[in-house]
Amino acid sequence: MVLEVVLRFTAGGPVVTGEWRSNETAVRKFRSLVGLYGDHATATITLTASGPERPRVLRTWTREHGETVLTA
């Protein structure tokens, strides 16, 4: 399984991404980006898992809603 963290400031705009195989490392990077950019009005940060099935979003962050942890 590959875990990807994506930071985006505008819908459909450029992104900053990183990929990890360790859940702990990916969550730590997700939270690091929240700490750095979470106060930005339009920042969206997502943590997605990709594997044999289609990708699924595990966590999201927006200033408006804070952190949302999604379950399967």
PQR file with spaces between the fields and no chain letter, atoms N, CA, C, O and H, PARSE charges and radii, in Angstrom:
ATOM       1  N    MET     1       0.847   -1.177    0.000 -0.4000 1.5000
ATOM       2  CA   MET     1       0.000    0.000    0.000 -0.0000 2.0000
ATOM       3  C    MET     1       0.896    1.245    0.000  0.5500 1.7000
ATOM       4  O    MET     1       1.911    1.299    0.696 -0.5500 1.4000
ATOM       5  N    VAL     2       0.504    2.222   -0.782 -0.4000 1.5000
ATOM       6  CA   VAL     2       1.207    3.505   -0.845 -0.0000 2.0000
ATOM       7  C    VAL     2       0.283    4.561   -0.260  0.5500 1.7000
ATOM       8  O    VAL     2      -0.901    4.615   -0.590 -0.5500 1.4000
ATOM       9  H    VAL     2      -0.320    2.178   -1.347  0.4000 1.0000
ATOM      10  N    LEU     3       0.834    5.399    0.611 -0.4000 1.5000
ATOM      11  CA   LEU     3       0.086    6.490    1.220 -0.0000 2.0000
ATOM      12  C    LEU     3       0.590    7.794    0.635  0.5500 1.7000
ATOM      13  O    LEU     3       1.795    8.041    0.589 -0.5500 1.4000
ATOM      14  H    LEU     3       1.796    5.355    0.879  0.4000 1.0000
ATOM      15  N    GLU     4      -0.334    8.624    0.191 -0.4000 1.5000
ATOM      16  CA   GLU     4       0.022    9.894   -0.442 -0.0000 2.0000
ATOM      17  C    GLU     4      -0.607   11.043    0.322  0.5500 1.7000
ATOM      18  O    GLU     4      -1.792   11.005    0.654 -0.5500 1.4000
ATOM      19  H    GLU     4      -1.313    8.423    0.229  0.4000 1.0000
ATOM      20  N    VAL     5       0.195   12.067    0.601 -0.4000 1.5000
ATOM      21  CA   VAL     5      -0.286   13.298    1.213 -0.0000 2.0000
ATOM      22  C    VAL     5      -0.255   14.372    0.133  0.5500 1.7000
ATOM      23  O    VAL     5       0.745   14.540   -0.565 -0.5500 1.4000
ATOM      24  H    VAL     5       1.157   12.097    0.331  0.4000 1.0000
ATOM      25  N    VAL     6      -1.366   15.097    0.006 -0.4000 1.5000
ATOM      26  CA   VAL     6      -1.494   16.136   -1.016 -0.0000 2.0000
ATOM      27  C    VAL     6      -1.904   17.448   -0.359  0.5500 1.7000
ATOM      28  O    VAL     6      -2.854   17.488    0.423 -0.5500 1.4000
ATOM      29  H    VAL     6      -2.178   14.961    0.573  0.4000 1.0000
ATOM      30  N    LEU     7      -1.188   18.517   -0.679 -0.4000 1.5000
ATOM      31  CA   LEU     7      -1.520   19.874   -0.244 -0.0000 2.0000
ATOM      32  C    LEU     7      -1.909   20.656   -1.481  0.5500 1.7000
ATOM      33  O    LEU     7      -1.175   20.683   -2.468 -0.5500 1.4000
ATOM      34  H    LEU     7      -0.416   18.485   -1.314  0.4000 1.0000
ATOM      35  N    ARG     8      -3.071   21.294   -1.423 -0.4000 1.5000
ATOM      36  CA   ARG     8      -3.578   22.075   -2.564 -0.0000 2.0000
ATOM      37  C    ARG     8      -4.194   23.363   -2.015  0.5500 1.7000
ATOM      38  O    ARG     8      -4.873   23.359   -0.988 -0.5500 1.4000
ATOM      39  H    ARG     8      -3.668   21.272   -0.621  0.4000 1.0000
ATOM      40  N    PHE     9      -3.941   24.461   -2.722 -0.4000 1.5000
ATOM      41  CA   PHE     9      -4.492   25.749   -2.297 -0.0000 2.0000
ATOM      42  C    PHE     9      -5.716   26.169   -3.106  0.5500 1.7000
ATOM      43  O    PHE     9      -6.523   26.964   -2.626 -0.5500 1.4000
ATOM      44  H    PHE     9      -3.389   24.465   -3.556  0.4000 1.0000
ATOM      45  N    THR    10      -5.867   25.653   -4.315 -0.4000 1.5000
ATOM      46  CA   THR    10      -7.037   25.957   -5.126 -0.0000 2.0000
ATOM      47  C    THR    10      -7.511   24.678   -5.814  0.5500 1.7000
ATOM      48  O    THR    10      -6.697   23.856   -6.237 -0.5500 1.4000
ATOM      49  H    THR    10      -5.211   25.007   -4.705  0.4000 1.0000
ATOM      50  N    ALA    11      -8.813   24.516   -5.921 -0.4000 1.5000
ATOM      51  CA   ALA    11      -9.373   23.339   -6.588 -0.0000 2.0000
ATOM      52  C    ALA    11      -8.838   23.253   -8.006  0.5500 1.7000
ATOM      53  O    ALA    11      -8.908   24.223   -8.761 -0.5500 1.4000
ATOM      54  H    ALA    11      -9.474   25.183   -5.578  0.4000 1.0000
ATOM      55  N    GLY    12      -8.308   22.104   -8.365 -0.4000 1.5000
ATOM      56  CA   GLY    12      -7.765   21.917   -9.700 -0.0000 2.0000
ATOM      57  C    GLY    12      -6.419   22.564   -9.933  0.5500 1.7000
ATOM      58  O    GLY    12      -5.858   22.468  -11.024 -0.5500 1.4000
ATOM      59  H    GLY    12      -8.251   21.317   -7.752  0.4000 1.0000
ATOM      60  N    GLY    13      -5.889   23.234   -8.896 -0.4000 1.5000
ATOM      61  CA   GLY    13      -4.606   23.922   -9.048 -0.0000 2.0000
ATOM      62  C    GLY    13      -3.425   23.015   -8.753  0.5500 1.7000
ATOM      63  O    GLY    13      -3.592   21.814   -8.542 -0.5500 1.4000
ATOM      64  H    GLY    13      -6.345   23.312   -8.009  0.4000 1.0000
ATOM      65  N    PRO    14      -2.235   23.589   -8.738 -0.5600 1.5000
ATOM      66  CA   PRO    14      -1.025   22.821   -8.466  0.2800 2.0000
ATOM      67  C    PRO    14      -1.071   22.181   -7.084  0.5500 1.7000
ATOM      68  O    PRO    14      -1.763   22.661   -6.186 -0.5500 1.4000
ATOM      69  N    VAL    15      -0.330   21.098   -6.928 -0.4000 1.5000
ATOM      70  CA   VAL    15      -0.294   20.391   -5.650 -0.0000 2.0000
ATOM      71  C    VAL    15       1.140   20.141   -5.219  0.5500 1.7000
ATOM      72  O    VAL    15       2.061   20.120   -6.035 -0.5500 1.4000
ATOM      73  H    VAL    15       0.232   20.707   -7.657  0.4000 1.0000
ATOM      74  N    VAL    16       1.303   19.955   -3.933 -0.4000 1.5000
ATOM      75  CA   VAL    16       2.541   19.454   -3.348 -0.0000 2.0000
ATOM      76  C    VAL    16       2.198   18.061   -2.846  0.5500 1.7000
ATOM      77  O    VAL    16       1.233   17.897   -2.098 -0.5500 1.4000
ATOM      78  H    VAL    16       0.554   19.972   -3.270  0.4000 1.0000
ATOM      79  N    THR    17       2.978   17.044   -3.247 -0.4000 1.5000
ATOM      80  CA   THR    17       2.663   15.675   -2.852 -0.0000 2.0000
ATOM      81  C    THR    17       3.879   14.970   -2.273  0.5500 1.7000
ATOM      82  O    THR    17       5.023   15.369   -2.494 -0.5500 1.4000
ATOM      83  H    THR    17       3.761   17.178   -3.854  0.4000 1.0000
ATOM      84  N    GLY    18       3.598   13.923   -1.534 -0.4000 1.5000
ATOM      85  CA   GLY    18       4.628   13.029   -1.029 -0.0000 2.0000
ATOM      86  C    GLY    18       4.019   11.652   -0.868  0.5500 1.7000
ATOM      87  O    GLY    18       2.829   11.526   -0.581 -0.5500 1.4000
ATOM      88  H    GLY    18       2.669   13.599   -1.354  0.4000 1.0000
ATOM      89  N    GLU    19       4.832   10.613   -1.052 -0.4000 1.5000
ATOM      90  CA   GLU    19       4.347    9.240   -0.921 -0.0000 2.0000
ATOM      91  C    GLU    19       5.212    8.472    0.064  0.5500 1.7000
ATOM      92  O    GLU    19       6.433    8.623    0.091 -0.5500 1.4000
ATOM      93  H    GLU    19       5.799   10.716   -1.285  0.4000 1.0000
ATOM      94  N    TRP    20       4.551    7.638    0.882 -0.4000 1.5000
ATOM      95  CA   TRP    20       5.234    6.809    1.863 -0.0000 2.0000
ATOM      96  C    TRP    20       4.576    5.445    1.928  0.5500 1.7000
ATOM      97  O    TRP    20       3.418    5.289    1.542 -0.5500 1.4000
ATOM      98  H    TRP    20       3.559    7.516    0.860  0.4000 1.0000
ATOM      99  N    ARG    21       5.305    4.466    2.412 -0.4000 1.5000
ATOM     100  CA   ARG    21       4.759    3.131    2.648 -0.0000 2.0000
ATOM     101  C    ARG    21       4.425    2.939    4.123  0.5500 1.7000
ATOM     102  O    ARG    21       3.700    2.009    4.477 -0.5500 1.4000
ATOM     103  H    ARG    21       6.246    4.593    2.725  0.4000 1.0000
ATOM     104  N    SER    22       4.936    3.795    4.973 -0.4000 1.5000
ATOM     105  CA   SER    22       4.687    3.725    6.411 -0.0000 2.0000
ATOM     106  C    SER    22       3.515    4.624    6.790  0.5500 1.7000
ATOM     107  O    SER    22       3.523    5.820    6.496 -0.5500 1.4000
ATOM     108  H    SER    22       5.525    4.551    4.686  0.4000 1.0000
ATOM     109  N    ASN    23       2.510    4.050    7.442 -0.4000 1.5000
ATOM     110  CA   ASN    23       1.353    4.824    7.888 -0.0000 2.0000
ATOM     111  C    ASN    23       1.781    5.907    8.875  0.5500 1.7000
ATOM     112  O    ASN    23       1.310    7.041    8.791 -0.5500 1.4000
ATOM     113  H    ASN    23       2.503    3.079    7.681  0.4000 1.0000
ATOM     114  N    GLU    24       2.658    5.570    9.800 -0.4000 1.5000
ATOM     115  CA   GLU    24       3.100    6.529   10.812 -0.0000 2.0000
ATOM     116  C    GLU    24       3.794    7.728   10.164  0.5500 1.7000
ATOM     117  O    GLU    24       3.553    8.871   10.550 -0.5500 1.4000
ATOM     118  H    GLU    24       3.040    4.648    9.868  0.4000 1.0000
ATOM     119  N    THR    25       4.639    7.469    9.199 -0.4000 1.5000
ATOM     120  CA   THR    25       5.341    8.557    8.507 -0.0000 2.0000
ATOM     121  C    THR    25       4.361    9.433    7.730  0.5500 1.7000
ATOM     122  O    THR    25       4.470   10.659    7.757 -0.5500 1.4000
ATOM     123  H    THR    25       4.835    6.540    8.885  0.4000 1.0000
ATOM     124  N    ALA    26       3.412    8.816    7.041 -0.4000 1.5000
ATOM     125  CA   ALA    26       2.433    9.584    6.251 -0.0000 2.0000
ATOM     126  C    ALA    26       1.556   10.447    7.155  0.5500 1.7000
ATOM     127  O    ALA    26       1.290   11.604    6.830 -0.5500 1.4000
ATOM     128  H    ALA    26       3.323    7.820    7.018  0.4000 1.0000
ATOM     129  N    VAL    27       1.107    9.905    8.276 -0.4000 1.5000
ATOM     130  CA   VAL    27       0.275   10.687    9.201 -0.0000 2.0000
ATOM     131  C    VAL    27       1.098   11.817    9.806  0.5500 1.7000
ATOM     132  O    VAL    27       0.591   12.926    9.973 -0.5500 1.4000
ATOM     133  H    VAL    27       1.323    8.965    8.540  0.4000 1.0000
ATOM     134  N    ARG    28       2.359   11.553   10.136 -0.4000 1.5000
ATOM     135  CA   ARG    28       3.225   12.594   10.673 -0.0000 2.0000
ATOM     136  C    ARG    28       3.406   13.726    9.654  0.5500 1.7000
ATOM     137  O    ARG    28       3.367   14.899   10.025 -0.5500 1.4000
ATOM     138  H    ARG    28       2.771   10.652   10.001  0.4000 1.0000
ATOM     139  N    LYS    29       3.603   13.385    8.370 -0.4000 1.5000
ATOM     140  CA   LYS    29       3.743   14.411    7.328 -0.0000 2.0000
ATOM     141  C    LYS    29       2.436   15.177    7.138  0.5500 1.7000
ATOM     142  O    LYS    29       2.449   16.398    6.982 -0.5500 1.4000
ATOM     143  H    LYS    29       3.635   12.432    8.068  0.4000 1.0000
ATOM     144  N    PHE    30       1.306   14.464    7.150 -0.4000 1.5000
ATOM     145  CA   PHE    30      -0.013   15.097    7.058 -0.0000 2.0000
ATOM     146  C    PHE    30      -0.149   16.159    8.151  0.5500 1.7000
ATOM     147  O    PHE    30      -0.518   17.301    7.877 -0.5500 1.4000
ATOM     148  H    PHE    30       1.296   13.472    7.276  0.4000 1.0000
ATOM     149  N    ARG    31       0.150   15.771    9.383 -0.4000 1.5000
ATOM     150  CA   ARG    31       0.010   16.700   10.518 -0.0000 2.0000
ATOM     151  C    ARG    31       1.016   17.840   10.444  0.5500 1.7000
ATOM     152  O    ARG    31       0.725   18.957   10.872 -0.5500 1.4000
ATOM     153  H    ARG    31       0.450   14.844    9.606  0.4000 1.0000
ATOM     154  N    SER    32       2.193   17.563    9.905 -0.4000 1.5000
ATOM     155  CA   SER    32       3.183   18.616    9.720 -0.0000 2.0000
ATOM     156  C    SER    32       2.662   19.680    8.754  0.5500 1.7000
ATOM     157  O    SER    32       2.803   20.876    9.009 -0.5500 1.4000
ATOM     158  H    SER    32       2.430   16.655    9.558  0.4000 1.0000
ATOM     159  N    LEU    33       2.063   19.244    7.652 -0.4000 1.5000
ATOM     160  CA   LEU    33       1.492   20.194    6.685 -0.0000 2.0000
ATOM     161  C    LEU    33       0.325   20.957    7.291  0.5500 1.7000
ATOM     162  O    LEU    33       0.145   22.141    7.005 -0.5500 1.4000
ATOM     163  H    LEU    33       1.949   18.272    7.445  0.4000 1.0000
ATOM     164  N    VAL    34      -0.474   20.293    8.128 -0.4000 1.5000
ATOM     165  CA   VAL    34      -1.565   20.990    8.822 -0.0000 2.0000
ATOM     166  C    VAL    34      -0.975   22.095    9.695  0.5500 1.7000
ATOM     167  O    VAL    34      -1.493   23.212    9.719 -0.5500 1.4000
ATOM     168  H    VAL    34      -0.328   19.332    8.360  0.4000 1.0000
ATOM     169  N    GLY    35       0.107   21.786   10.411 -0.4000 1.5000
ATOM     170  CA   GLY    35       0.744   22.792   11.260 -0.0000 2.0000
ATOM     171  C    GLY    35       1.306   23.955   10.468  0.5500 1.7000
ATOM     172  O    GLY    35       1.253   25.098   10.922 -0.5500 1.4000
ATOM     173  H    GLY    35       0.528   20.879   10.391  0.4000 1.0000
ATOM     174  N    LEU    36       1.841   23.681    9.296 -0.4000 1.5000
ATOM     175  CA   LEU    36       2.438   24.740    8.476 -0.0000 2.0000
ATOM     176  C    LEU    36       1.410   25.549    7.691  0.5500 1.7000
ATOM     177  O    LEU    36       1.541   26.768    7.577 -0.5500 1.4000
ATOM     178  H    LEU    36       1.884   22.752    8.927  0.4000 1.0000
ATOM     179  N    TYR    37       0.381   24.880    7.144 -0.4000 1.5000
ATOM     180  CA   TYR    37      -0.526   25.531    6.193 -0.0000 2.0000
ATOM     181  C    TYR    37      -2.005   25.475    6.592  0.5500 1.7000
ATOM     182  O    TYR    37      -2.858   25.980    5.862 -0.5500 1.4000
ATOM     183  H    TYR    37       0.275   23.890    7.236  0.4000 1.0000
ATOM     184  N    GLY    38      -2.312   24.876    7.726 -0.4000 1.5000
ATOM     185  CA   GLY    38      -3.705   24.684    8.122 -0.0000 2.0000
ATOM     186  C    GLY    38      -4.505   25.955    8.333  0.5500 1.7000
ATOM     187  O    GLY    38      -5.733   25.932    8.240 -0.5500 1.4000
ATOM     188  H    GLY    38      -1.619   24.467    8.319  0.4000 1.0000
ATOM     189  N    ASP    39      -3.835   27.062    8.616 -0.4000 1.5000
ATOM     190  CA   ASP    39      -4.552   28.330    8.814 -0.0000 2.0000
ATOM     191  C    ASP    39      -4.853   29.047    7.506  0.5500 1.7000
ATOM     192  O    ASP    39      -5.591   30.032    7.502 -0.5500 1.4000
ATOM     193  H    ASP    39      -2.838   27.081    8.691  0.4000 1.0000
ATOM     194  N    HIS    40      -4.293   28.569    6.393 -0.4000 1.5000
ATOM     195  CA   HIS    40      -4.541   29.198    5.099 -0.0000 2.0000
ATOM     196  C    HIS    40      -6.008   28.965    4.714  0.5500 1.7000
ATOM     197  O    HIS    40      -6.497   27.838    4.785 -0.5500 1.4000
ATOM     198  H    HIS    40      -3.693   27.769    6.397  0.4000 1.0000
ATOM     199  N    ALA    41      -6.690   30.008    4.315 -0.4000 1.5000
ATOM     200  CA   ALA    41      -8.134   29.935    4.066 -0.0000 2.0000
ATOM     201  C    ALA    41      -8.535   28.901    3.024  0.5500 1.7000
ATOM     202  O    ALA    41      -9.617   28.322    3.131 -0.5500 1.4000
ATOM     203  H    ALA    41      -6.292   30.923    4.256  0.4000 1.0000
ATOM     204  N    THR    42      -7.707   28.652    2.030 -0.4000 1.5000
ATOM     205  CA   THR    42      -8.124   27.752    0.949 -0.0000 2.0000
ATOM     206  C    THR    42      -7.349   26.431    0.918  0.5500 1.7000
ATOM     207  O    THR    42      -7.560   25.619    0.016 -0.5500 1.4000
ATOM     208  H    THR    42      -6.828   29.122    1.943  0.4000 1.0000
ATOM     209  N    ALA    43      -6.458   26.204    1.886 -0.4000 1.5000
ATOM     210  CA   ALA    43      -5.644   24.976    1.876 -0.0000 2.0000
ATOM     211  C    ALA    43      -6.513   23.747    2.132  0.5500 1.7000
ATOM     212  O    ALA    43      -7.370   23.742    3.016 -0.5500 1.4000
ATOM     213  H    ALA    43      -6.287   26.863    2.618  0.4000 1.0000
ATOM     214  N    THR    44      -6.270   22.713    1.342 -0.4000 1.5000
ATOM     215  CA   THR    44      -6.873   21.399    1.543 -0.0000 2.0000
ATOM     216  C    THR    44      -5.735   20.392    1.586  0.5500 1.7000
ATOM     217  O    THR    44      -4.887   20.352    0.695 -0.5500 1.4000
ATOM     218  H    THR    44      -5.574   22.717    0.624  0.4000 1.0000
ATOM     219  N    ILE    45      -5.729   19.576    2.643 -0.4000 1.5000
ATOM     220  CA   ILE    45      -4.689   18.570    2.805 -0.0000 2.0000
ATOM     221  C    ILE    45      -5.386   17.222    2.892  0.5500 1.7000
ATOM     222  O    ILE    45      -6.331   17.059    3.662 -0.5500 1.4000
ATOM     223  H    ILE    45      -6.417   19.609    3.368  0.4000 1.0000
ATOM     224  N    THR    46      -4.923   16.253    2.105 -0.4000 1.5000
ATOM     225  CA   THR    46      -5.538   14.924    2.122 -0.0000 2.0000
ATOM     226  C    THR    46      -4.470   13.853    2.279  0.5500 1.7000
ATOM     227  O    THR    46      -3.331   14.008    1.840 -0.5500 1.4000
ATOM     228  H    THR    46      -4.155   16.385    1.479  0.4000 1.0000
ATOM     229  N    LEU    47      -4.875   12.762    2.919 -0.4000 1.5000
ATOM     230  CA   LEU    47      -4.053   11.559    3.038 -0.0000 2.0000
ATOM     231  C    LEU    47      -4.850   10.439    2.379  0.5500 1.7000
ATOM     232  O    LEU    47      -5.953   10.109    2.815 -0.5500 1.4000
ATOM     233  H    LEU    47      -5.801   12.636    3.275  0.4000 1.0000
ATOM     234  N    THR    48      -4.281    9.861    1.331 -0.4000 1.5000
ATOM     235  CA   THR    48      -4.967    8.842    0.524 -0.0000 2.0000
ATOM     236  C    THR    48      -4.151    7.564    0.503  0.5500 1.7000
ATOM     237  O    THR    48      -2.923    7.605    0.422 -0.5500 1.4000
ATOM     238  H    THR    48      -3.385   10.129    0.978  0.4000 1.0000
ATOM     239  N    ALA    49      -4.835    6.422    0.576 -0.4000 1.5000
ATOM     240  CA   ALA    49      -4.182    5.112    0.465 -0.0000 2.0000
ATOM     241  C    ALA    49      -4.489    4.527   -0.903  0.5500 1.7000
ATOM     242  O    ALA    49      -5.632    4.541   -1.358 -0.5500 1.4000
ATOM     243  H    ALA    49      -5.833    6.389    0.642  0.4000 1.0000
ATOM     244  N    SER    50      -3.445    4.010   -1.555 -0.4000 1.5000
ATOM     245  CA   SER    50      -3.605    3.341   -2.841 -0.0000 2.0000
ATOM     246  C    SER    50      -3.052    1.930   -2.708  0.5500 1.7000
ATOM     247  O    SER    50      -1.999    1.714   -2.108 -0.5500 1.4000
ATOM     248  H    SER    50      -2.516    3.999   -1.185  0.4000 1.0000
ATOM     249  N    GLY    51      -3.759    0.997   -3.262 -0.4000 1.5000
ATOM     250  CA   GLY    51      -3.318   -0.392   -3.231 -0.0000 2.0000
ATOM     251  C    GLY    51      -3.996   -1.144   -4.348  0.5500 1.7000
ATOM     252  O    GLY    51      -4.257   -0.576   -5.409 -0.5500 1.4000
ATOM     253  H    GLY    51      -4.614    1.173   -3.750  0.4000 1.0000
ATOM     254  N    PRO    52      -4.291   -2.430   -4.126 -0.5600 1.5000
ATOM     255  CA   PRO    52      -4.942   -3.228   -5.162  0.2800 2.0000
ATOM     256  C    PRO    52      -6.330   -2.692   -5.525  0.5500 1.7000
ATOM     257  O    PRO    52      -6.770   -2.814   -6.668 -0.5500 1.4000
ATOM     258  N    GLU    53      -7.014   -2.099   -4.544 -0.4000 1.5000
ATOM     259  CA   GLU    53      -8.319   -1.494   -4.823 -0.0000 2.0000
ATOM     260  C    GLU    53      -8.122   -0.047   -5.263  0.5500 1.7000
ATOM     261  O    GLU    53      -6.996    0.444   -5.326 -0.5500 1.4000
ATOM     262  H    GLU    53      -6.657   -2.000   -3.615  0.4000 1.0000
ATOM     263  N    ARG    54      -9.207    0.614   -5.559 -0.4000 1.5000
ATOM     264  CA   ARG    54      -9.108    2.024   -5.948 -0.0000 2.0000
ATOM     265  C    ARG    54      -8.669    2.863   -4.751  0.5500 1.7000
ATOM     266  O    ARG    54      -8.903    2.478   -3.606 -0.5500 1.4000
ATOM     267  H    ARG    54     -10.122    0.215   -5.507  0.4000 1.0000
ATOM     268  N    PRO    55      -8.039    3.996   -5.007 -0.5600 1.5000
ATOM     269  CA   PRO    55      -7.559    4.848   -3.910  0.2800 2.0000
ATOM     270  C    PRO    55      -8.708    5.268   -2.997  0.5500 1.7000
ATOM     271  O    PRO    55      -9.838    5.466   -3.445 -0.5500 1.4000
ATOM     272  N    ARG    56      -8.393    5.399   -1.700 -0.4000 1.5000
ATOM     273  CA   ARG    56      -9.413    5.879   -0.767 -0.0000 2.0000
ATOM     274  C    ARG    56      -8.816    6.925    0.154  0.5500 1.7000
ATOM     275  O    ARG    56      -7.688    6.785    0.627 -0.5500 1.4000
ATOM     276  H    ARG    56      -7.475    5.238   -1.337  0.4000 1.0000
ATOM     277  N    VAL    57      -9.577    7.966    0.401 -0.4000 1.5000
ATOM     278  CA   VAL    57      -9.140    9.061    1.257 -0.0000 2.0000
ATOM     279  C    VAL    57      -9.281    8.611    2.709  0.5500 1.7000
ATOM     280  O    VAL    57     -10.336    8.132    3.122 -0.5500 1.4000
ATOM     281  H    VAL    57     -10.493    8.081    0.017  0.4000 1.0000
ATOM     282  N    LEU    58      -8.200    8.774    3.478 -0.4000 1.5000
ATOM     283  CA   LEU    58      -8.203    8.396    4.888 -0.0000 2.0000
ATOM     284  C    LEU    58      -8.427    9.584    5.816  0.5500 1.7000
ATOM     285  O    LEU    58      -9.104    9.465    6.837 -0.5500 1.4000
ATOM     286  H    LEU    58      -7.343    9.164    3.142  0.4000 1.0000
ATOM     287  N    ARG    59      -7.848   10.739    5.451 -0.4000 1.5000
ATOM     288  CA   ARG    59      -7.970   11.955    6.274 -0.0000 2.0000
ATOM     289  C    ARG    59      -8.013   13.173    5.358  0.5500 1.7000
ATOM     290  O    ARG    59      -7.432   13.179    4.273 -0.5500 1.4000
ATOM     291  H    ARG    59      -7.298   10.835    4.622  0.4000 1.0000
ATOM     292  N    THR    60      -8.708   14.188    5.818 -0.4000 1.5000
ATOM     293  CA   THR    60      -8.692   15.471    5.124 -0.0000 2.0000
ATOM     294  C    THR    60      -8.571   16.591    6.154  0.5500 1.7000
ATOM     295  O    THR    60      -8.889   16.408    7.329 -0.5500 1.4000
ATOM     296  H    THR    60      -9.180   14.182    6.700  0.4000 1.0000
ATOM     297  N    TRP    61      -8.110   17.745    5.697 -0.4000 1.5000
ATOM     298  CA   TRP    61      -8.029   18.926    6.544 -0.0000 2.0000
ATOM     299  C    TRP    61      -8.412   20.139    5.726  0.5500 1.7000
ATOM     300  O    TRP    61      -7.913   20.335    4.617 -0.5500 1.4000
ATOM     301  H    TRP    61      -7.852   17.893    4.742  0.4000 1.0000
ATOM     302  N    THR    62      -9.293   20.949    6.269 -0.4000 1.5000
ATOM     303  CA   THR    62      -9.555   22.304    5.769 -0.0000 2.0000
ATOM     304  C    THR    62      -9.683   23.190    6.993  0.5500 1.7000
ATOM     305  O    THR    62     -10.031   22.719    8.076 -0.5500 1.4000
ATOM     306  H    THR    62      -9.699   20.790    7.169  0.4000 1.0000
ATOM     307  N    ARG    63      -9.404   24.463    6.822 -0.4000 1.5000
ATOM     308  CA   ARG    63      -9.545   25.380    7.956 -0.0000 2.0000
ATOM     309  C    ARG    63     -10.987   25.404    8.455  0.5500 1.7000
ATOM     310  O    ARG    63     -11.238   25.475    9.658 -0.5500 1.4000
ATOM     311  H    ARG    63      -9.122   24.845    5.942  0.4000 1.0000
ATOM     312  N    GLU    64     -11.905   25.345    7.541 -0.4000 1.5000
ATOM     313  CA   GLU    64     -13.330   25.411    7.887 -0.0000 2.0000
ATOM     314  C    GLU    64     -13.800   24.217    8.711  0.5500 1.7000
ATOM     315  O    GLU    64     -14.566   24.391    9.659 -0.5500 1.4000
ATOM     316  H    GLU    64     -11.702   25.287    6.563  0.4000 1.0000
ATOM     317  N    HIS    65     -13.351   22.994    8.363 -0.4000 1.5000
ATOM     318  CA   HIS    65     -13.848   21.786    9.016 -0.0000 2.0000
ATOM     319  C    HIS    65     -12.834   21.092    9.915  0.5500 1.7000
ATOM     320  O    HIS    65     -13.192   20.166   10.641 -0.5500 1.4000
ATOM     321  H    HIS    65     -12.729   22.853    7.593  0.4000 1.0000
ATOM     322  N    GLY    66     -11.583   21.520    9.880 -0.4000 1.5000
ATOM     323  CA   GLY    66     -10.546   20.858   10.675 -0.0000 2.0000
ATOM     324  C    GLY    66     -10.254   19.479   10.081  0.5500 1.7000
ATOM     325  O    GLY    66     -10.473   19.236    8.894 -0.5500 1.4000
ATOM     326  H    GLY    66     -11.292   22.273    9.290  0.4000 1.0000
ATOM     327  N    GLU    67      -9.753   18.584   10.937 -0.4000 1.5000
ATOM     328  CA   GLU    67      -9.399   17.249   10.476 -0.0000 2.0000
ATOM     329  C    GLU    67     -10.616   16.333   10.462  0.5500 1.7000
ATOM     330  O    GLU    67     -11.384   16.280   11.422 -0.5500 1.4000
ATOM     331  H    GLU    67      -9.574   18.782   11.901  0.4000 1.0000
ATOM     332  N    THR    68     -10.773   15.629    9.375 -0.4000 1.5000
ATOM     333  CA   THR    68     -11.826   14.625    9.237 -0.0000 2.0000
ATOM     334  C    THR    68     -11.145   13.293    8.968  0.5500 1.7000
ATOM     335  O    THR    68     -10.385   13.158    8.009 -0.5500 1.4000
ATOM     336  H    THR    68     -10.149   15.673    8.595  0.4000 1.0000
ATOM     337  N    VAL    69     -11.420   12.306    9.821 -0.4000 1.5000
ATOM     338  CA   VAL    69     -10.892   10.960    9.621 -0.0000 2.0000
ATOM     339  C    VAL    69     -12.012   10.129    9.027  0.5500 1.7000
ATOM     340  O    VAL    69     -13.088   10.009    9.612 -0.5500 1.4000
ATOM     341  H    VAL    69     -12.037   12.416   10.600  0.4000 1.0000
ATOM     342  N    LEU    70     -11.752    9.558    7.861 -0.4000 1.5000
ATOM     343  CA   LEU    70     -12.768    8.776    7.160 -0.0000 2.0000
ATOM     344  C    LEU    70     -12.519    7.297    7.402  0.5500 1.7000
ATOM     345  O    LEU    70     -11.375    6.862    7.529 -0.5500 1.4000
ATOM     346  H    LEU    70     -10.877    9.655    7.386  0.4000 1.0000
ATOM     347  N    THR    71     -13.590    6.537    7.464 -0.4000 1.5000
ATOM     348  CA   THR    71     -13.474    5.095    7.653 -0.0000 2.0000
ATOM     349  C    THR    71     -14.069    4.384    6.448  0.5500 1.7000
ATOM     350  O    THR    71     -14.918    4.926    5.741 -0.5500 1.4000
ATOM     351  H    THR    71     -14.519    6.890    7.361  0.4000 1.0000
ATOM     352  N    ALA    72     -13.609    3.169    6.232 -0.4000 1.5000
ATOM     353  CA   ALA    72     -14.103    2.388    5.077 -0.0000 2.0000
ATOM     354  C    ALA    72     -15.510    1.912    5.324  0.5500 1.7000
ATOM     355  O    ALA    72     -16.093    1.242    4.472 -0.5500 1.4000
ATOM     356  H    ALA    72     -12.919    2.729    6.806  0.4000 1.0000
